[in-house]
């Protein structure tokens, strides 16, 4: 996978919209090599944005529009020395696995059965055609979909996990790049979240949250403004991180449900082991 940018710089400059409205822009630049290169990228992006606004583009925020601005915590290298995964800290403080060596599908489960039954009742009351309901709970239906996928793709394996909102499916044995048509096909076949599919393609990496969402484990909310603008902000954030880790104790991010298909390769196993250790994937802990 491509290294995650470690160097970030921002520039601030004036601009004018097509109707003459004065604007003040803050633009970030990034680099995997140096702060100087990051400043060059920021300056170039500022000039391009000024030109677009002058030509009539509307100011606004477009997502996703640049690499994720996240602090790299750890990198993992394969047997040949190449980068195969990295962990980062996201904007609300959780640790996240980034990799292109394993395909990771994020599967949200549908609405609870009572809501589905209510929808069916409304259709009957107002004359709509009944919709056949699959047998089993939403989780069971999603799991059967994964089993059918692995049965139809015998060369691929799947590690299936239960999360607080659905399933996480880690597929082994595929070389599908995150921005490839093959990855899009597999992710859609597994019913992965559409926003997540777009995120993977844009940033050319699959992602899996490793630690609990702060609000699910009782930790206070925080916006991680990295890179930190000054030492005081960094100290406050590090204090929050220590408090967050204390709240994470006693919670798991996912539970391993089952393993399907062939044995993972050594590199795949390295990433899976790191994932399972960080998420506390064994049974017995509440999900957060």
C-alpha positions in Angstrom: 0.0 0.0 0.0 1.0 3.6 -0.4 2.5 5.3 2.7 0.0 7.5 4.6 1.1 11.1 4.6 2.9 12.0 7.8 3.6 15.6 7.0 0.9 18.2 6.8 1.0 22.0 6.3 -1.7 24.6 5.8 -1.6 27.9 4.0 -4.1 30.8 4.4 -4.7 33.2 1.6 -7.3 35.6 0.1 -9.6 34.7 -2.8 -12.5 36.3 -4.6 -15.6 34.6 -5.8 -17.0 35.1 -9.3 -19.5 37.7 -8.0 -16.8 39.7 -6.3 -17.3 38.4 -2.7 -14.0 38.4 -0.8 -13.0 35.1 0.8 -10.2 33.9 3.1 -9.2 30.3 2.4 -7.4 27.7 4.6 -5.9 25.0 2.5 -4.0 21.9 3.6 -1.1 20.2 1.8 0.4 16.8 2.6 3.5 14.8 1.9 5.1 11.4 2.7 8.6 13.0 2.6 8.8 16.5 4.2 7.0 19.5 5.6 8.6 21.5 2.8 6.9 19.4 0.2 3.6 19.6 2.1 3.8 23.4 2.0 4.4 23.2 -1.8 1.3 21.1 -2.2 -0.7 23.4 0.0 0.4 26.4 -2.0 -0.4 24.7 -5.3 -3.8 23.7 -4.1 -4.5 27.3 -2.9 -3.7 28.7 -6.3 -5.9 26.1 -8.0 -8.8 26.8 -5.6 -8.4 30.6 -6.2 -8.6 30.1 -9.9 -11.6 27.8 -9.7 -13.5 30.3 -7.5 -12.7 33.1 -9.9 -14.0 31.0 -12.8 -17.4 30.5 -11.0 -17.0 27.5 -8.8 -19.0 27.7 -5.6 -17.0 27.6 -2.3 -17.8 24.6 -0.1 -16.5 21.4 1.4 -16.4 18.3 -0.7 -16.0 14.9 0.8 -13.8 13.0 0.3 -11.5 15.5 -1.3 -8.0 14.7 0.0 -6.1 12.1 2.0 -7.4 11.5 5.5 -5.5 13.7 7.8 -4.8 11.1 10.5 -1.7 10.5 12.7 0.1 7.3 11.8 0.5 5.1 15.0 2.1 1.9 13.6 3.2 0.4 10.3 3.3 -3.3 9.4 5.6 -4.7 6.7 5.4 -8.0 4.9 8.0 -10.7 4.5 9.5 -8.8 1.6 9.7 -5.5 3.5 6.8 -3.8 1.7 4.2 -1.8 3.6 1.1 -3.9 4.0 -0.9 -2.0 6.7 -0.8 0.9 9.1 -2.9 2.1 12.1 -4.0 5.7 12.4 -6.1 7.7 14.9 -9.3 9.1 13.3 -11.0 12.5 13.9 -12.9 11.3 17.0 -9.9 9.5 18.6 -10.4 5.8 17.7 -7.6 3.7 16.2 -8.2 2.5 12.7 -6.5 -0.2 10.6 -5.7 0.8 7.0 -4.6 -1.9 4.5 -4.9 -2.9 0.9 -3.6 -6.5 1.5 -7.0 -7.7 2.9 -10.4 -6.7 1.6 -12.5 -5.4 4.5 -16.3 -5.1 4.1 -18.4 -3.0 6.5 -21.9 -4.4 6.6 -24.6 -2.5 8.3 -27.6 -4.6 9.4 -31.1 -3.5 8.3 -33.8 -2.0 10.6 -34.9 -4.2 13.5 -37.7 -6.7 12.9 -40.4 -4.7 14.6 -39.8 -1.8 12.2 -39.8 -4.1 9.2 -43.1 -5.7 10.4 -44.6 -2.3 10.8 -43.6 -1.4 7.2 -45.3 -4.6 6.0 -48.4 -3.8 7.9 -48.6 -0.3 6.4 -48.2 -1.8 2.9 -51.1 -4.2 3.5 -53.3 -1.4 5.0 -52.7 0.9 2.0 -52.9 -1.8 -0.7 -49.2 -2.2 -1.4 -47.8 -5.6 -2.6 -46.3 -7.6 0.2 -42.6 -7.9 0.3 -41.2 -11.4 1.0 -39.2 -11.3 4.2 -36.1 -13.5 4.5 -36.0 -16.1 7.2 -33.9 -15.5 10.3 -32.6 -12.4 12.0 -30.9 -9.7 9.9 -27.6 -10.9 11.3 -28.3 -14.5 10.3 -29.4 -13.3 6.8 -26.2 -11.3 6.4 -24.1 -14.2 7.6 -25.7 -16.6 5.1 -24.9 -14.0 2.4 -21.2 -14.2 3.4 -21.3 -18.0 3.4 -22.8 -18.1 0.0 -20.2 -15.7 -1.3 -17.3 -17.9 0.0 -19.0 -21.0 -1.4 -19.1 -19.4 -4.8 -15.5 -18.1 -4.5 -13.6 -21.1 -3.2 -10.2 -19.5 -3.5 -11.2 -16.7 -1.1 -11.4 -16.9 2.7 -13.5 -14.8 5.1 -13.2 -13.9 8.7 -16.6 -12.7 9.9 -17.0 -10.5 12.9 -20.1 -9.1 14.7 -19.9 -5.3 15.4 -22.2 -3.0 17.3 -23.9 -2.0 14.1 -23.6 -5.1 11.9 -20.9 -7.3 10.5 -17.3 -6.9 9.5 -16.0 -9.3 6.8 -12.3 -9.6 6.2 -11.7 -11.3 2.9 -8.4 -13.1 2.3 -6.9 -14.4 -1.0 -7.9 -11.5 -3.2 -5.6 -9.0 -4.8 -8.4 -6.6 -5.6 -7.2 -3.0 -5.1 -9.6 -0.8 -3.1 -10.3 1.4 -6.1 -10.7 -1.5 -8.6 -14.0 -2.7 -10.2 -13.4 -6.1 -8.6 -13.3 -4.6 -5.1 -16.5 -2.7 -5.8 -18.1 -5.9 -7.0 -17.1 -7.9 -3.9 -18.1 -5.1 -1.5 -21.5 -4.7 -3.1 -22.0 -8.5 -3.2 -21.4 -8.5 0.5 -23.8 -5.6 0.9 -21.2 -3.3 2.3 -22.1 0.3 3.3 -22.1 2.5 0.1 -20.3 5.4 1.8 -17.6 3.0 3.0 -17.2 1.7 -0.6 -16.6 5.2 -1.9 -14.2 5.9 1.0 -12.1 2.8 0.1 -11.9 3.7 -3.6 -11.0 7.3 -3.0 -8.3 6.7 -0.5 -7.1 3.4 -2.0 -7.3 1.5 1.3 -9.7 -0.6 3.2 -10.4 0.5 6.8 -11.5 -1.1 10.0 -12.0 0.6 13.4 -9.9 -1.1 16.0 -11.0 0.6 19.3 -14.5 1.6 20.5 -16.3 4.8 19.5 -15.8 7.1 22.5 -19.5 7.7 23.1 -20.2 3.9 23.2 -17.7 3.3 26.1 -18.5 6.4 28.2 -15.5 8.5 27.1 -16.1 12.2 26.5 -16.3 13.3 22.9 -13.3 15.1 21.4 -12.3 16.4 18.0 -8.7 15.3 17.2 -7.2 18.3 15.5 -4.1 16.6 14.1 -1.4 17.8 13.5 -1.6 19.7 16.8 -1.1 23.5 16.4 0.9 23.8 19.6 2.3 22.0 22.6 -0.6 22.9 24.8 -3.1 21.4 22.4 -1.0 18.2 22.1 -0.8 17.8 25.9 -4.6 18.2 26.2 -5.2 15.7 23.5 -2.7 13.2 25.0 -4.5 13.5 28.3 -7.8 12.7 26.6 -6.3 9.7 24.9 -5.2 8.3 28.2 -8.7 8.8 29.6 -10.2 7.2 26.5 -8.0 4.1 26.8 -9.2 3.7 30.4 -12.8 3.8 29.2 -12.0 1.3 26.4 -11.1 -1.4 29.0 -13.9 -3.9 29.3 -15.2 -3.4 25.8 -14.6 -5.1 22.4 -14.9 -3.5 19.0 -16.0 -6.8 17.4 -16.5 -10.5 18.1 -15.2 -13.2 15.8 -18.2 -15.2 14.5 -16.5 -17.7 12.2 -13.6 -18.3 9.7 -14.4 -19.6 6.2 -12.3 -20.8 3.4 -8.5 -21.3 2.9 -5.8 -20.5 5.5 -4.5 -16.9 5.2 -1.0 -16.2 3.9 1.7 -15.2 6.3 1.2 -11.5 5.5 -2.6 -11.7 5.8 -2.2 -13.6 9.1 0.1 -10.8 10.5 -2.6 -8.2 9.8 -5.4 -10.4 11.1 -3.5 -11.1 14.4 -2.9 -7.4 14.9 -6.6 -6.7 14.2 -7.9 -9.4 16.6 -5.6 -8.2 19.4 -6.6 -4.6 19.1 -10.3 -5.2 18.8 -10.4 -7.8 21.6 -12.3 -10.0 19.1 -12.9 -12.9 21.5 -16.4 -13.4 23.1 -17.5 -12.1 26.4 -17.1 -8.3 26.3 -19.8 -5.8 25.3 -19.5 -4.3 21.9 -18.7 -0.6 21.5 
